[in-house]
Amino acid sequence: MSLFMNPYSTQEVSEQRLDLAQVQFDAMSTSFNTMLRSCMEKCIPHEYGEADLNKGEMCCIDRCIAKIHYANRLVGGLAQARNVGPDHLKHYERFKKE
């Protein structure tokens, strides 16, 4: 259960944890929007013929999302195996909102 949703949790919500959660949310949001834009560009033609996706477009988007998700899991697993924590991921600083 989430630290933020569990009223019986013995852990405190600190400013550092909130900052880390915000950075993780911003990074995930950016990643999702980039993935969505990339797969739509690749799989959906620029001229829309109909409101619904056809079978080919749906299959293409499914494969595109699956490949990106698989790559993301591989990179995450590698980072976890190498014990890379938030202190080592300085590039996430760019996702912090001023």
C-alpha positions in Angstrom: 0.0 0.0 0.0 1.2 3.5 -0.7 2.9 5.5 2.0 0.6 8.4 1.3 -2.6 6.3 1.4 -1.9 4.2 4.5 -3.0 6.0 7.7 -1.4 3.3 9.9 2.0 3.6 8.4 4.9 4.1 10.8 6.9 5.9 8.2 6.9 9.7 8.2 6.4 11.7 5.0 9.4 13.9 4.7 10.2 16.7 2.3 12.9 14.6 0.7 10.5 11.7 0.0 8.0 14.2 -1.4 10.6 15.7 -3.7 11.7 12.2 -4.8 8.1 11.3 -5.5 7.6 14.5 -7.5 10.8 13.8 -9.6 9.7 10.2 -10.2 6.2 11.4 -11.3 7.6 14.0 -13.6 10.0 11.5 -15.2 7.2 8.9 -15.7 4.9 11.6 -17.1 7.6 12.7 -19.6 8.4 9.1 -20.5 4.7 8.3 -21.1 4.1 11.4 -23.2 7.2 10.7 -25.3 6.2 7.1 -25.8 2.6 8.1 -26.8 3.9 10.7 -29.3 6.4 8.3 -30.8 4.0 5.4 -31.2 1.2 7.6 -32.6 3.6 9.1 -35.1 4.8 5.7 -36.2 1.5 3.8 -36.2 -1.3 6.3 -37.1 -1.4 8.0 -40.4 -1.6 11.8 -40.4 -4.9 11.8 -42.5 -7.6 10.3 -40.3 -10.1 8.4 -42.4 -12.3 7.3 -39.5 -12.8 7.9 -35.8 -11.7 4.4 -34.7 -8.4 2.7 -35.1 -8.3 -0.1 -37.6 -6.8 -3.5 -36.7 -3.4 -2.8 -38.2 -3.1 0.5 -36.2 -4.1 -1.2 -33.0 -1.6 -4.0 -33.5 1.1 -1.5 -34.4 0.5 0.5 -31.2 0.4 -2.6 -29.1 3.7 -3.8 -30.4 5.2 -0.3 -30.1 4.2 0.1 -26.5 5.3 -3.4 -25.6 8.8 -2.8 -27.1 9.2 0.5 -25.2 7.9 -1.0 -22.0 10.2 -4.0 -22.3 13.2 -1.8 -22.9 12.2 0.4 -19.9 12.0 -2.7 -17.7 15.4 -3.9 -18.8 17.0 -0.6 -18.1 15.3 -0.4 -14.7 16.4 -3.9 -13.8 20.0 -3.1 -14.8 19.9 0.0 -12.7 18.5 -1.9 -9.7 21.0 -4.7 -10.1 23.8 -2.2 -10.1 22.2 -0.6 -7.0 21.8 2.8 -8.6 19.9 5.0 -6.3 18.5 8.6 -6.6 21.8 10.1 -5.5 23.5 8.6 -8.6 20.8 9.7 -11.1 21.6 13.4 -11.4 20.0 13.6 -14.8 16.6 13.5 -13.1 17.3 17.0 -11.8 16.0 18.4 -15.0 12.5 17.1 -14.2 12.2 19.1 -11.0 9.9 22.0 -11.3 11.2 25.4 -10.2 
